[in-house]
Amino acid sequence: MKLILAIIRIAKMSETKSALAEAGLPSFTAMPVLGRGQGNGDLEKIREAKAKKECPVILEDAMSFIPEEPRLKSKRMITLVVTDEKKELAIETLIKVNQTQKSGDGKIFVINNLDSYSVRSGASGDGTLD
C-alpha cells in the first residue's frame, strides 16, 4: 500500500480529478497549500520577456514591484492511498495531466503505508481503499 502526495497547480485540479476517476482512482483528498520550489517564476517570466525586448519600460517598472526573495505560491496537495499494484497507474496519471514542461508543475512523493482502516466498518487492508 502506498501513500501518494502530489503538489499540483490549482488550475490543473479539475482535470486531475477527472483523470484519476477515469483511471479508476476516484478516492483522494485535496487541500490548499502554500509552497515553493527551486525556481522564482515571476522574475523568470519577466527576465525572459525583457530578453526578448517585449515592452522594456513596463518590464522595468514591474521588476521593481516583485521582491527578489522567493515567494510562496498557492498550490493544491492531493493525498491518495493506493494498492502497490496501482502505484504506477496513479503516478503516470498525475504526471500526464500535470506536466507542462514549465517550472512549477509540481512534485509527487510516494510513501510506504502500513495499513488502512474503515472507520464505519472497522475493516482493514487493501479492501478499504476502493
N, C-alpha and C positions, 0 to 999 in steps of 0.2 A: 504494500500500500504506500502511495506517495502523496505528499502534500506539495502542491504546486502554488507558488506565489508569483503572480505576474503583475508587473507595473507597466501600465499602458497609457497612451494618450486618451484624454477624455473623449475626444471626437471619434475614437475607434470603439467606444463601449457598445453601442447598439449593434454594429457589425460583428463584434466579437461574441456578443450574446447569441446572435443568430447562428453564427458558425459553430459555436460549441453545441448548441441544441441540435443542429443538423448532423454533427459528428456523434451524437448520442451521449453528450456530456452536458445535460441541461442544468445540473445542480452545482451551484457555486455561490460564493458571497462576494460582493463588490463594495468597496468603501472609498471615499475620497481621501487622498493622501497628498502631502507636500514632499518634494524631494528634489534632488539634483544629481546629475551625472558629472562626467568629466568636462563636457562642453559648456559654453556660455552662449546659448542660442541667439539671443537678441543682438549681442555685439557681433557675433559671427555673421549674421544676416546683413547687418549694416556695413560691416567691413567688405563683404562680398559685393554689395551694391555700390559702395564707394569705389572699389577697384574697377568696376565696370563703368564708372563715371555716370551713374544714374542719379540725377538730382543732387549734385555735390553740396550745395549750400544747405538744403534741407537736412541732408545727412549729417553735416557738421553740427547743426542745432540738435538733432536727435541724439547724437552721441553724448552731448553734454548732459542729457537728462537720464541716461542709463548708467547706473553705477558699474564700476569695473569689477567689484566683488560679485561672485556668483549669487544669483537669486534662487529661491526655492520656487519650483513650478508645480502647478496643480496637475495631478495625475489620478488615475484610478488603480486600486490594487484589487486584483481578483485572487481569491483563495479557493482552490479546487482540490478535492481529495479524490484520487482515482486508484484503481487496482494497478498492480505492476504492469499488467498486460496493456492497459490503456494509457500508460505514461507517454509513450512516443506519439500516439494519436493526439493527445492533449497538447503537447509541445509543438508538434507540426501545425496544428490548427491555429494556435496562438501566434506563431511566427508568420504563417501565411497571411493572416488577416492584418497583423500589426506592422509588418515590415514595409518601410517606405525608403530605406537606404539613407535616411537622414538622422542627424543627431536627435536624440530624444525619443526614439522608437520604443525604448523600454528595456526591461530585463525580466528574465524568468529564472526562478530559483526552485530547485527540486530538493525536497527534504524527505527522509525516511519517516514514515508514520507508523507507529507501533500497532494501533488499533483504532476502532471507531465503534461508537455505541449509539443506538437509537434511544432517545430519552423516552419516547412514547411507549415502545415495546420492551426496552431493555436488551434487545438483540445486539450482538456484536459481530465484528468481522466485515469482510467484503460485501456481504449481503445488505449491509446498511447504507451502502453508497449510492444505490440507484433506486 
